[in-house]
Amino acid sequence: NILLISLDTVRADHLSCYGYKYNTSPNIDNLAKNGTLFKNCQVSVPLTLPSHTNLLSGLYPFKNDVRVNDQLVPDTYPTLAETLKNNRYSTSAFIGAFILDSRFGLNRGFDLYDDDMSQGIPSPMGNPIERRAEVVNSAFLKWLDENPKEPFFAFVHFFDPHTPYIPPERFKDKFEHPYDAEIAYTDSAVGKLLNKIKETGLMKNTLIILLSDHGEGLEEHGELYHGTFIYEQTIHVPLIFHCPGLIPGGRKIEEPVSLSDIMPTILDMLGIAIPDECDGRSLLNALIYKEKLPQQPIYSESLEVNHLYGWSPLYAITYQGWKYIQAPFPELYNLKEDPGELDNLYHVNREKAHELAEMLISINDEASDLTRQLVTPPLDPETVQNLQSLGYISAGGFSPGTGGELIDPKDRVEVLRLLSEQTGLLNLGDQAAAFEHLQKILELDPNIAMVYSMLIPFYMQQGDLDKAKTCALKAVELEPGNHSNYIYLATTYMLSKEYHQAVEILQNLLDQELPAWDEAKVYMNLALIAGDAHNDLKEKASLLKTAHQLDPKNADILYHLIKALDQSGGEAEEIKEYISQFHQMFPGDPRSERVDAILRRY
C-alpha cells in the first residue's frame, strides 16, 4: 500500500527532526527515526496546486502547464493516481482545502476524491473552504475502517499550517508563533493516523511518504507568506520515507532531491514502468540499497507576481551546494556557507553564476527571457472568491499589456507586504484599513492594474463615481485584455447616467468571446439600463433571464430578475419558481426579506 501524506505550507526547518529548537513534531520525528529522512528536498514551485501537480505528475511546471494556483490540470499526461489505478490499485484522496478542489482537475485517477468542505471552517464570505486536520483524518479513518481493497494508494492532505494561522486553543499557548502551533496540531493528527495504521496491522506492508508542498516566508527576505520568491524558506521542505523491512530506519540523506522524484520512486519500487517524459528520477537505490545519490540540478520557478502584477518571473537552479536565481538582478548563493541566502555572490563569482545559468536554461529555455508573461484563462467569480478567502490574490485571468524589461520582485517587497496585509484585512472585514492599504500601494507602484480594479467597488460604496471611473479607466489602460475592467467601466458610466457610453462598451464586449459569467454581467447591466434609461420593464426582465441562464449562481442577477418580473407583470408561477431558487441557493442573502415581500403578493 502507498500512503502519501502532504502537510501544506510546512518549512523543513520548523520540524524538530530537522533541527528546530521547538518540539513541534514528535510524531513526525518518530516516523523519521524509524525511516529515512531527506535533509535537502526542494519543491519546483512554492504554491499549493502547482506543487501538488508536480508531485503527482513527475513533470516540471513548465511541462505540466500548472504554474499558478488558478489554472486547470490538463488531461494530457498520466498522474500517479491514474498509473496506480491502471495497475489494480484502489485510489483515494482526502483533501484539506478548496485549493485542491476537484474542479481544478487533480482528481484524475482517484476512485474516491473527498474534497467535501461542508464540515469546514467558514470563510469571511460564509462558505467553508478549509477543513481541520481532524476532519480530514475522520474521513480517511472511516474509509480505512471500511477495509478498502488492497493494494491501495491513499493521498491525505492537511492544510492547517497555511495562513490564516488559527491553531486550536490547546496548542496556541505552547508556542510563540501560531504557525508553529498549527504545525504541532497537524503533527498530532499525523500521530492519530499512524496509530490507526499500526492498529489495523497495515504498517508492515504500507509505504508511508510524508512531505510538504512548500514552506512559508515568515517575513524573511520581506516575504510574509509564500508564492513570490524562491529562497529556501519557501522551497526547502521535509521528505520522509517509512516502511519496516523495506526502508532502513534512522537514515538521513544529504544529497538534494525534488518532489519531482516522488512519482518515479514509487513506480520503480512497485516495478511499474516510469514514463519517459518524467522529469524526476527514482530514489530507490539510495533508499533501499544505501547507494550514494549522484547530484543532479534541482529546478524551481515562481511566476505568481508575473501573473498577478506583470512583474518579472523568477527561475532557479540548485547544484552542488550552489544556488542561482535568474532575475533582472541575478543572485548566486553558496548554500553551505550561507544557508539563509543573505550574501549575493553574483558579482563576486560570475564564472559560477554563468555556469549555473547555462544549466538552468538547458532545463527550461524560457528562463533566458525575463520579459515573458503568463496568461491564464479566467475563473468564475465563486472560485476567485474562494481563492481570495484562502489568502491567494487571484487575478482571475491576467493578460498584461506592458512590454520591455519587467520589475524585479525584490524591488517591490513593501508593495508585496501591503498586498498580503490588505488581503488579510479584507477577509477580516476591515474594509477601511484594506482601502488605505490599496492607496498606499499605488503611492509605491502606480502601475498595478489589479489594485485599480480592487479600488473601484470601494469608491462605488462611497458614492464617489468620478474616482471609481478614473480607476476603471486606468485599469483598462494597464490591462486591456481583462474583460472585467471594461464591465466595471461600463458600470461607472451607467451609475453616472451616461448611458450611451455604457451601452457602447457593453455592446463591444458582446462582440468578443467572453466567459459565461462575464457575459451574464454584460446582459445584467444592459437590463438595468433598459429599465432606468427607457423604463422598458419587459425588455429588462428578458435581458435578466438571459443573464440568469448564463450564470445561475449570481445572486444579484436572480434578485434583479425577480424584481423585474414583479414590476412588469410577469406570471405568478414563474416568479414563485425564481423566488424558490433564490432561497435554495442563497439562504443567508440579506435581500431575502425583500424577496419574501414580493412572494406575499402572489
C-alpha positions as semicolon CSV with decimal commas, in nm:
position;residue;x (nm);y (nm);z (nm)
1;N;0,000;0,000;0,000
2;I;0,105;0,358;-0,060
3;L;0,011;0,633;0,188
4;L;0,113;0,982;0,076
5;I;0,077;1,250;0,348
6;S;0,108;1,613;0,241
7;L;0,146;1,883;0,507
8;D;0,061;2,212;0,340
9;T;0,295;2,509;0,398
10;V;0,548;2,338;0,629
11;R;0,908;2,457;0,626
12;A;1,158;2,181;0,688
13;D;1,344;2,392;0,943
14;H;1,032;2,422;1,163
15;L;1,018;2,048;1,236
16;S;1,210;1,907;1,533
17;C;1,356;1,626;1,322
18;Y;1,515;1,892;1,100
19;G;1,679;2,062;1,398
20;Y;1,414;2,313;1,502
21;K;1,459;2,447;1,855
22;Y;1,092;2,385;1,949
23;N;0,930;2,043;1,979
24;T;0,672;2,092;1,704
25;S;0,666;1,741;1,556
26;P;0,710;1,444;1,796
27;N;0,503;1,207;1,579
28;I;0,675;1,305;1,257
29;D;1,010;1,279;1,441
30;N;0,925;0,920;1,533
31;L;0,835;0,841;1,172
32;A;1,173;0,982;1,064
33;K;1,354;0,791;1,340
34;N;1,219;0,464;1,201
35;G;1,250;0,565;0,837
36;T;1,473;0,764;0,603
37;L;1,479;1,144;0,605
38;F;1,595;1,355;0,311
39;K;1,768;1,663;0,453
40;N;1,753;1,868;0,134
41;C;1,428;1,828;-0,056
42;Q;1,312;2,119;-0,271
43;V;0,989;2,198;-0,449
44;S;0,962;2,320;-0,807
45;V;0,714;2,597;-0,727
46;P;0,605;2,737;-0,386
47;L;0,227;2,722;-0,446
48;T;-0,020;2,451;-0,346
49;L;-0,187;2,343;-0,671
50;P;0,126;2,366;-0,894
51;S;0,342;2,187;-0,636
52;H;0,094;1,901;-0,592
53;T;0,059;1,875;-0,970
54;N;0,437;1,846;-0,995
55;L;0,431;1,583;-0,717
56;L;0,162;1,368;-0,882
57;S;0,287;1,408;-1,240
58;G;0,666;1,398;-1,200
59;L;0,677;1,686;-1,452
60;Y;0,817;2,034;-1,403
61;P;0,555;2,312;-1,402
62;F;0,651;2,439;-1,748
63;K;0,576;2,087;-1,879
64;N;0,259;2,005;-1,681
65;D;0,113;2,353;-1,754
66;V;0,017;2,432;-1,393
67;R;0,230;2,722;-1,274
68;V;-0,004;2,927;-1,053
69;N;-0,300;2,834;-0,835
70;D;-0,582;2,941;-1,065
71;Q;-0,507;2,702;-1,351
72;L;-0,660;2,371;-1,452
73;V;-0,466;2,044;-1,461
74;P;-0,460;1,921;-1,824
75;D;-0,553;1,561;-1,906
76;T;-0,262;1,523;-2,148
77;Y;-0,028;1,325;-1,918
78;P;-0,070;1,041;-1,667
79;T;-0,081;1,117;-1,296
80;L;0,043;0,888;-1,020
81;A;-0,317;0,802;-0,926
82;E;-0,406;0,710;-1,284
83;T;-0,095;0,494;-1,324
84;L;-0,158;0,308;-0,998
85;K;-0,528;0,265;-1,078
86;N;-0,430;0,110;-1,412
87;N;-0,213;-0,132;-1,212
88;R;-0,505;-0,255;-0,998
89;Y;-0,465;-0,018;-0,704
90;S;-0,770;0,129;-0,534
91;T;-0,711;0,504;-0,514
92;S;-0,846;0,764;-0,272
93;A;-0,773;1,123;-0,171
94;F;-0,878;1,327;0,135
95;I;-0,836;1,699;0,076
96;G;-0,794;1,975;0,335
97;A;-0,884;2,289;0,135
98;F;-1,061;2,426;-0,170
99;I;-0,729;2,496;-0,342
100;L;-0,716;2,125;-0,442
101;D;-1,088;2,104;-0,525
102;S;-1,175;1,855;-0,798
103;R;-1,276;2,142;-1,029
104;F;-0,905;2,209;-1,085
105;G;-0,853;1,858;-1,226
106;L;-0,615;1,692;-0,980
107;N;-0,882;1,428;-0,906
108;R;-0,794;1,230;-1,219
109;G;-0,735;0,863;-1,141
110;F;-0,889;0,864;-0,792
111;D;-1,177;0,624;-0,720
112;L;-1,267;0,848;-0,428
113;Y;-1,171;1,217;-0,415
114;D;-1,308;1,352;-0,089
115;D;-1,298;1,732;-0,118
116;D;-1,620;1,789;0,079
117;M;-1,578;2,116;0,270
118;S;-1,928;2,114;0,427
119;Q;-1,774;2,050;0,772
120;G;-1,503;2,307;0,711
121;I;-1,416;2,640;0,869
122;P;-1,642;2,916;0,729
123;S;-1,461;3,179;0,523
124;P;-1,529;3,552;0,565
125;M;-1,763;3,513;0,266
126;G;-1,959;3,245;0,456
127;N;-1,876;2,935;0,252
128;P;-1,639;2,679;0,409
129;I;-1,320;2,638;0,206
130;E;-1,085;2,466;0,453
131;R;-1,135;2,178;0,694
132;R;-0,933;2,095;1,004
133;A;-0,684;1,809;1,011
134;E;-0,913;1,617;1,248
135;V;-1,198;1,635;0,994
136;V;-0,969;1,514;0,713
137;N;-0,848;1,239;0,948
138;S;-1,204;1,130;1,028
139;A;-1,283;1,093;0,659
140;F;-0,965;0,893;0,595
141;L;-1,002;0,671;0,903
142;K;-1,368;0,600;0,820
143;W;-1,255;0,487;0,475
144;L;-0,982;0,274;0,636
145;D;-1,237;0,111;0,871
146;E;-1,438;0,003;0,571
147;N;-1,147;-0,226;0,475
148;P;-1,051;-0,079;0,137
149;K;-0,945;-0,315;-0,135
150;E;-0,571;-0,372;-0,125
151;P;-0,335;-0,268;-0,257
152;F;-0,442;0,092;-0,208
153;F;-0,297;0,434;-0,278
154;A;-0,422;0,699;-0,034
155;F;-0,338;1,069;-0,054
156;V;-0,404;1,268;0,266
157;H;-0,373;1,647;0,257
158;F;-0,356;1,854;0,579
159;F;-0,392;2,229;0,517
160;D;-0,378;2,373;0,872
161;P;-0,028;2,533;0,875
162;H;-0,139;2,756;0,587
163;T;-0,246;3,112;0,665
164;P;-0,461;3,225;0,842
165;Y;-0,291;3,073;1,147
166;I;-0,578;2,974;1,378
167;P;-0,450;2,683;1,592
168;P;-0,682;2,509;1,838
169;E;-0,666;2,656;2,189
170;R;-0,484;2,352;2,332
171;F;-0,184;2,426;2,107
172;K;-0,195;2,807;2,093
173;D;-0,026;2,877;2,428
174;K;0,255;2,627;2,377
175;F;0,438;2,824;2,108
176;E;0,542;3,183;2,048
177;H;0,422;3,186;1,687
178;P;0,079;3,050;1,584
179;Y;0,242;2,898;1,273
180;D;0,438;2,659;1,496
181;A;0,121;2,582;1,691
182;E;-0,055;2,491;1,364
183;I;0,233;2,256;1,277
184;A;0,213;2,092;1,620
185;Y;-0,163;2,045;1,582
186;T;-0,113;1,889;1,237
187;D;0,156;1,664;1,382
188;S;-0,096;1,537;1,639
189;A;-0,331;1,445;1,353
190;V;-0,045;1,262;1,180
191;G;0,012;1,072;1,506
192;K;-0,351;0,956;1,520
193;L;-0,335;0,848;1,159
194;L;-0,015;0,648;1,214
195;N;-0,156;0,482;1,527
196;K;-0,457;0,366;1,326
197;I;-0,228;0,221;1,058
198;K;-0,048;0,027;1,334
199;E;-0,370;-0,096;1,495
200;T;-0,503;-0,230;1,167
201;G;-0,180;-0,422;1,103
202;L;-0,113;-0,228;0,782
203;M;0,218;-0,072;0,891
204;K;0,429;-0,369;0,780
205;N;0,316;-0,351;0,417
206;T;0,245;0,020;0,370
207;L;0,496;0,262;0,225
208;I;0,439;0,597;0,400
209;I;0,575;0,912;0,240
210;L;0,543;1,238;0,432
211;L;0,626;1,572;0,271
212;S;0,517;1,933;0,226
213;D;0,421;2,122;-0,089
214;H;0,611;2,440;0,008
215;G;0,730;2,641;0,307
216;E;0,642;2,984;0,446
217;G;0,827;3,317;0,431
218;L;0,760;3,435;0,789
219;E;0,896;3,779;0,688
220;E;1,238;3,650;0,579
221;H;1,356;3,833;0,265
222;G;1,049;4,052;0,315
223;E;0,802;3,773;0,230
224;L;0,515;3,718;0,477
225;Y;0,373;3,405;0,322
226;H;0,477;3,223;0,001
227;G;0,446;3,224;-0,375
228;T;0,666;3,521;-0,466
229;F;1,028;3,426;-0,402
230;I;1,219;3,100;-0,439
231;Y;1,450;3,128;-0,141
232;E;1,498;2,823;0,082
233;Q;1,234;2,946;0,329
234;T;0,958;2,850;0,083
235;I;1,114;2,577;-0,133
236;H;1,300;2,363;0,126
237;V;1,052;2,106;0,260
238;P;1,052;1,786;0,466
239;L;1,057;1,446;0,296
240;I;1,042;1,117;0,490
241;F;1,003;0,758;0,362
242;H;0,892;0,484;0,601
243;C;0,825;0,113;0,552
244;P;0,950;-0,151;0,803
245;G;1,163;-0,417;0,637
246;L;1,196;-0,217;0,317
247;I;1,317;0,133;0,409
248;P;1,614;0,141;0,653
249;G;1,545;0,326;0,979
250;G;1,736;0,618;1,123
251;R;1,900;0,729;0,798
252;K;1,946;1,086;0,677
253;I;2,034;1,152;0,314
254;E;2,221;1,476;0,241
255;E;2,207;1,489;-0,139
256;P;1,943;1,730;-0,279
257;V;1,622;1,580;-0,418
258;S;1,296;1,720;-0,556
259;L;0,925;1,648;-0,524
260;S;0,953;1,557;-0,894
261;D;1,133;1,242;-0,774
262;I;0,838;1,102;-0,575
263;M;0,632;0,959;-0,861
264;P;0,922;0,776;-1,035
265;T;1,045;0,642;-0,698
266;I;0,706;0,490;-0,612
267;L;0,667;0,339;-0,958
268;D;1,021;0,196;-0,950
269;M;0,958;0,035;-0,610
270;L;0,646;-0,132;-0,748
271;G;0,813;-0,248;-1,067
272;I;0,594;-0,021;-1,281
273;A;0,749;0,148;-1,584
274;I;0,840;0,514;-1,530
275;P;0,704;0,739;-1,809
276;D;0,980;0,853;-2,046
277;E;0,881;1,220;-2,012
278;C;0,915;1,218;-1,631
279;D;1,148;1,495;-1,504
280;G;1,216;1,328;-1,170
281;R;1,439;1,029;-1,101
282;S;1,396;0,719;-0,888
283;L;1,549;0,734;-0,540
284;L;1,509;0,358;-0,490
285;N;1,878;0,264;-0,486
286;A;1,959;0,533;-0,232
287;L;1,660;0,440;-0,014
288;I;1,682;0,061;-0,012
289;Y;2,041;-0,021;-0,105
290;K;2,202;0,282;0,061
291;E;2,379;0,381;-0,259
292;K;2,507;0,738;-0,282
293;L;2,282;0,959;-0,491
294;P;2,456;1,127;-0,782
295;Q;2,398;1,501;-0,757
296;Q;2,161;1,646;-1,012
297;P;2,047;2,005;-1,065
298;I;1,721;2,092;-0,885
299;Y;1,487;2,329;-1,071
300;S;1,247;2,586;-0,918
301;E;1,036;2,872;-1,050
302;S;0,787;3,138;-0,942
303;L;0,552;3,311;-1,186
304;E;0,294;3,428;-0,929
305;V;0,380;3,801;-0,933
306;N;0,422;3,787;-1,310
307;H;0,069;3,651;-1,333
308;L;-0,080;3,899;-1,086
309;Y;0,112;4,221;-1,142
310;G;0,313;4,178;-1,461
311;W;0,648;4,177;-1,276
312;S;0,938;3,953;-1,372
313;P;0,916;3,576;-1,329
314;L;1,188;3,404;-1,123
315;Y;1,377;3,083;-1,205
316;A;1,638;2,896;-1,000
317;I;1,880;2,607;-1,018
318;T;2,045;2,441;-0,718
319;Y;2,352;2,226;-0,779
320;Q;2,645;2,105;-0,566
321;G;2,573;2,346;-0,284
322;W;2,527;2,649;-0,507
323;K;2,202;2,822;-0,597
324;Y;2,149;3,061;-0,886
325;I;1,832;3,271;-0,925
326;Q;1,761;3,416;-1,268
327;A;1,602;3,761;-1,221
328;P;1,650;4,115;-1,357
329;F;1,913;4,140;-1,080
330;P;2,053;3,784;-1,070
331;E;2,153;3,613;-0,745
332;L;2,412;3,349;-0,654
333;Y;2,440;3,184;-0,312
334;N;2,674;2,934;-0,150
335;L;2,415;2,739;0,049
336;K;2,673;2,553;0,258
337;E;2,826;2,873;0,392
338;D;2,519;3,095;0,365
339;P;2,201;2,884;0,416
340;G;1,997;3,200;0,482
341;E;2,086;3,337;0,134
342;L;2,196;3,674;0,269
343;D;2,520;3,724;0,072
344;N;2,462;3,753;-0,304
345;L;2,786;3,639;-0,473
346;Y;2,675;3,707;-0,831
347;H;2,926;3,987;-0,889
348;V;3,198;3,804;-0,694
349;N;3,178;3,472;-0,880
350;R;3,047;3,543;-1,229
351;E;3,201;3,222;-1,364
352;K;2,993;3,003;-1,130
353;A;2,683;3,214;-1,196
354;H;2,719;3,176;-1,573
355;E;2,779;2,801;-1,538
356;L;2,455;2,759;-1,341
357;A;2,266;2,998;-1,570
358;E;2,355;2,781;-1,870
359;M;2,245;2,471;-1,676
360;L;1,914;2,641;-1,590
361;I;1,846;2,742;-1,950
362;S;1,927;2,391;-2,071
363;I;1,643;2,266;-1,848
364;N;1,397;2,547;-1,927
365;D;1,499;2,782;-2,205
366;E;1,225;3,033;-2,118
367;A;1,441;3,137;-1,820
368;S;1,652;3,333;-2,066
369;D;1,357;3,564;-2,141
370;L;1,251;3,760;-1,831
371;T;1,001;3,967;-2,033
372;R;0,779;3,660;-2,076
373;Q;0,437;3,694;-1,912
374;L;0,196;3,425;-1,804
375;V;-0,159;3,439;-1,936
376;T;-0,426;3,217;-1,779
377;P;-0,793;3,153;-1,857
378;P;-1,045;3,348;-1,646
379;L;-1,211;3,185;-1,346
380;D;-1,572;3,201;-1,235
381;P;-1,645;3,452;-0,954
382;E;-1,708;3,181;-0,691
383;T;-1,366;3,024;-0,750
384;V;-1,194;3,364;-0,740
385;Q;-1,374;3,448;-0,414
386;N;-1,273;3,116;-0,257
387;L;-0,909;3,159;-0,359
388;Q;-0,908;3,510;-0,212
389;S;-1,055;3,377;0,113
390;L;-0,762;3,135;0,135
391;G;-0,522;3,431;0,105
392;Y;-0,450;3,394;-0,266
393;I;-0,496;3,716;-0,463
394;S;-0,632;3,564;-0,780
395;A;-0,632;3,777;-1,092
396;G;-0,895;3,553;-1,243
397;G;-0,722;3,555;-1,580
398;F;-0,444;3,810;-1,618
399;S;-0,334;3,928;-1,960
400;P;-0,081;4,208;-1,912
401;G;-0,021;4,454;-2,189
402;T;0,314;4,602;-2,090
403;G;0,642;4,515;-2,259
404;G;1,013;4,559;-2,211
405;E;1,215;4,455;-1,907
406;L;0,994;4,368;-1,613
407;I;1,024;4,473;-1,249
408;D;1,234;4,255;-1,018
409;P;1,007;4,143;-0,730
410;K;1,292;4,221;-0,487
411;D;1,232;4,589;-0,565
412;R;0,868;4,566;-0,458
413;V;0,897;4,399;-0,115
414;E;0,698;4,674;0,059
415;V;0,424;4,652;-0,205
416;L;0,407;4,276;-0,153
417;R;0,378;4,321;0,223
418;L;0,092;4,568;0,185
419;L;-0,086;4,340;-0,063
420;S;-0,059;4,043;0,174
421;E;-0,183;4,251;0,468
422;Q;-0,465;4,400;0,257
423;T;-0,597;4,055;0,171
424;G;-0,600;3,958;0,538
425;L;-0,777;4,281;0,638
426;L;-1,043;4,231;0,373
427;N;-1,104;3,875;0,491
428;L;-1,141;4,006;0,848
429;G;-1,400;4,256;0,727
430;D;-1,188;4,566;0,795
431;Q;-1,268;4,743;0,469
432;A;-1,142;5,085;0,581
433;A;-0,791;4,955;0,658
434;A;-0,790;4,747;0,337
435;F;-0,881;5,060;0,138
436;E;-0,593;5,253;0,299
437;H;-0,351;4,973;0,208
438;L;-0,457;4,987;-0,158
439;Q;-0,397;5,362;-0,167
440;K;-0,050;5,317;-0,012
441;I;0,033;5,053;-0,273
442;L;-0,043;5,294;-0,557
443;E;0,185;5,553;-0,400
444;L;0,468;5,297;-0,421
445;D;0,373;5,149;-0,760
446;P;0,107;5,327;-0,968
447;N;0,109;5,063;-1,243
448;I;-0,065;4,761;-1,090
449;A;-0,392;4,716;-1,280
450;M;-0,538;4,482;-1,021
451;V;-0,514;4,745;-0,745
452;Y;-0,718;4,992;-0,951
453;S;-0,975;4,716;-1,013
454;M;-0,994;4,647;-0,638
455;L;-1,045;5,017;-0,561
456;I;-1,347;5,054;-0,791
457;P;-1,603;4,887;-0,559
458;F;-1,463;5,083;-0,261
459;Y;-1,529;5,414;-0,437
460;M;-1,869;5,293;-0,559
461;Q;-1,969;5,215;-0,199
462;Q;-1,862;5,567;-0,101
463;G;-2,069;5,715;-0,386
464;D;-1,760;5,868;-0,545
465;L;-1,833;5,773;-0,906
466;D;-1,569;6,006;-1,052
467;K;-1,288;5,827;-0,866
468;A;-1,442;5,487;-0,947
469;K;-1,447;5,584;-1,316
470;T;-1,087;5,710;-1,302
471;C;-0,975;5,377;-1,153
472;A;-1,169;5,181;-1,415
473;L;-1,010;5,382;-1,698
474;K;-0,664;5,325;-1,552
475;A;-0,728;4,950;-1,511
476;V;-0,839;4,928;-1,875
477;E;-0,528;5,117;-1,985
478;L;-0,291;4,891;-1,789
479;E;-0,472;4,564;-1,851
480;P;-0,664;4,587;-2,180
481;G;-0,715;4,211;-2,202
482;N;-0,924;4,185;-1,885
483;H;-1,299;4,195;-1,964
484;S;-1,390;4,264;-1,601
485;N;-1,225;4,607;-1,616
486;Y;-1,450;4,709;-1,908
487;I;-1,756;4,584;-1,721
488;Y;-1,652;4,794;-1,421
489;L;-1,602;5,095;-1,651
490;A;-1,946;5,048;-1,808
491;T;-2,098;5,024;-1,459
492;T;-1,945;5,356;-1,355
493;Y;-2,089;5,523;-1,668
494;M;-2,427;5,364;-1,601
495;L;-2,438;5,483;-1,239
496;S;-2,341;5,831;-1,361
497;K;-2,638;5,812;-1,602
498;E;-2,403;5,833;-1,901
499;Y;-2,600;5,553;-2,064
500;H;-2,475;5,596;-2,421
501;Q;-2,110;5,538;-2,319
502;A;-2,210;5,240;-2,103
503;V;-2,412;5,072;-2,380
504;E;-2,131;5,125;-2,632
505;I;-1,880;4,945;-2,405
506;L;-2,123;4,663;-2,326
507;Q;-2,219;4,604;-2,690
508;N;-1,849;4,591;-2,784
509;L;-1,796;4,328;-2,517
510;L;-2,076;4,111;-2,660
511;D;-1,883;4,102;-2,990
512;Q;-1,595;3,930;-2,807
513;E;-1,557;3,579;-2,672
514;L;-1,645;3,610;-2,303
515;P;-1,668;3,355;-2,023
516;A;-2,034;3,290;-1,934
517;W;-2,021;3,478;-1,602
518;D;-1,880;3,794;-1,765
519;E;-2,134;3,774;-2,047
520;A;-2,403;3,746;-1,779
521;K;-2,279;4,069;-1,615
522;V;-2,296;4,246;-1,952
523;Y;-2,660;4,141;-2,000
524;M;-2,743;4,241;-1,642
525;N;-2,603;4,591;-1,698
526;L;-2,790;4,623;-2,029
527;A;-3,105;4,516;-1,845
528;L;-3,058;4,779;-1,575
529;I;-3,007;5,045;-1,843
530;A;-3,324;4,931;-2,024
531;G;-3,515;4,982;-1,701
532;D;-3,351;5,301;-1,574
533;A;-3,299;5,490;-1,901
534;H;-3,600;5,372;-2,104
535;N;-3,842;5,236;-1,840
536;D;-3,877;4,923;-2,058
537;L;-3,952;4,671;-1,783
538;K;-4,034;4,381;-2,019
539;E;-3,700;4,424;-2,200
540;K;-3,528;4,448;-1,861
541;A;-3,683;4,116;-1,750
542;S;-3,595;3,950;-2,082
543;L;-3,230;4,054;-2,062
544;L;-3,209;3,942;-1,699
545;K;-3,346;3,599;-1,797
546;T;-3,061;3,567;-2,047
547;A;-2,811;3,673;-1,777
548;H;-2,956;3,419;-1,531
549;Q;-2,929;3,137;-1,786
550;L;-2,563;3,226;-1,839
551;D;-2,479;3,248;-1,468
552;P;-2,743;3,085;-1,245
553;K;-2,512;3,120;-0,939
554;N;-2,517;3,501;-0,945
555;A;-2,739;3,623;-0,659
556;D;-2,752;3,983;-0,790
557;I;-2,886;3,873;-1,128
558;L;-3,154;3,649;-0,977
559;Y;-3,264;3,918;-0,732
560;H;-3,300;4,180;-1,008
561;L;-3,484;3,926;-1,228
562;I;-3,743;3,861;-0,956
563;K;-3,795;4,236;-0,911
564;A;-3,821;4,298;-1,286
565;L;-4,079;4,021;-1,336
566;D;-4,283;4,153;-1,045
567;Q;-4,274;4,511;-1,181
568;S;-4,350;4,408;-1,541
569;G;-4,649;4,187;-1,457
570;G;-4,479;3,853;-1,500
571;E;-4,655;3,520;-1,446
572;A;-4,709;3,432;-1,080
573;E;-4,584;3,073;-1,112
574;E;-4,264;3,183;-1,281
575;I;-4,197;3,442;-1,011
576;K;-4,260;3,184;-0,737
577;E;-4,016;2,943;-0,904
578;Y;-3,740;3,205;-0,919
579;I;-3,802;3,301;-0,555
580;S;-3,775;2,933;-0,457
581;Q;-3,442;2,914;-0,641
582;F;-3,321;3,227;-0,461
583;H;-3,395;3,083;-0,115
584;Q;-3,239;2,744;-0,200
585;M;-2,918;2,885;-0,347
586;F;-2,865;3,194;-0,129
587;P;-3,023;3,118;0,212
588;G;-2,824;3,384;0,400
589;D;-2,865;3,667;0,149
590;P;-2,969;3,993;0,324
591;R;-3,225;4,060;0,047
592;S;-3,432;3,755;0,143
593;E;-3,688;3,965;0,331
594;R;-3,749;4,185;0,025
595;V;-3,791;3,873;-0,189
596;D;-4,042;3,734;0,064
597;A;-4,236;4,061;0,049
598;I;-4,274;4,007;-0,327
599;L;-4,380;3,645;-0,270
600;R;-4,660;3,752;-0,034
601;R;-4,826;3,937;-0,321
602;Y;-4,870;3,607;-0,507
